[in-house]
């Protein structure tokens, strides 16, 4: 009607079923920020009903990055997840009118991500946001890996006692649950996922190999032992596990490979050169192993058993070589690298957490190029903060 101005839709007062239908069409990268709107939004974003609706709407699964940090010695880890700043991307879905999205969150984001240095003021829309969990994981000093939308926490201590208990975080609702316990409590396990099963290997066994490795099958919810390698293959320690070409490689003072399909162990010589992964952060994408080595990103050419430099990354900032300062993961067929950098901010020492996403292109049998999709400071933390885990989850 003439003389009557149309008013924007008041989203918070829509029925739950309609809100869930709208939220199901939005990229999950916006959910951490959406949960800040109100308790009601936080409940809807963390509901399993939302993911049922996403499936009915034909939404594909998304890859999400999770980070855990320890802010002080003896404290429990805090978890963060990557999200997008809606002020930079007001319409995550081209067909969805979402002017409310920007107007709702601009004040919150201003307070949440206030720049603390000149470097931070140049950020794009990527940032790590702390995730609230409905309960806590009692394990500390643990190791983790992912299957589907679950992050499994394995090995560590409960009230100072070494435990065999296993917990997992449902990354849809951010709720901790307990899985069946391992058969053996492990102090320093190496955790890898192969063919949908979790392989847990004790990193230091000395002369005792009877309980070296066990496997958890999430489908049957059962643990099983794997026969140990023969005496001539056994070393004093294992420093790195790697799933590559559907096999489990274990690197230490002796290198061995486990072939699940044949239930067989084989010894490896150092001439294979794959053992180099023991000295840096690495990941495997499309059956190619990548790693950060002496501030460069390299990849393993299995045809000639030789490491090559990933080309096209001249503009990538210098990376830290120490494994304690850098992590890399398979991020939906791309490489995600996270590293820390010490800086002086407002009269005190801080750490900036950097993250980058790199797309990959194979141009020939012996040439792979990388393209930087984005590279940002995603979080600033106190100097005392230590980097624990960096994981990609499919949700």
Buried (B, 14 or more C-beta within 10 A) or exposed (E): EEEEEEEEEEBEEEEEEEBBBBBBBBEBBBBBBBBBBEEEBBEBBBBEEBBEBBEEEEBEBBBBBBBBBBEEEEEEBBBBBBBBBBBEBBBBEEEEEBEBBBEBBEEBBEEBBEEBBEBBEEBBBBBBBBBEBEEEBBBBBBBBBBBBBBBBBBBBBBEEEEBBBBBBBBBBBBBBEEBBEBEBBBEBBBBBBBEEBBBBBBBEBEEEBEBBBBBBEBEEEEBEEBEBBEEEBBBEBBBBBBBBEEBBBBBBEBBBBBEBEEEEBEEBEEEBBBBBBBBBBBBBBEEBBBBBBEEBBBBBBBEEEEBEEBBBBEEBBEBBBEBEBBBBBBBBEBBBBBBBBEBEBEEEEBBBBBBBBBBBEEEEEEEBBBEBBEBBBBBBBEEEBBBBBBBBBBB
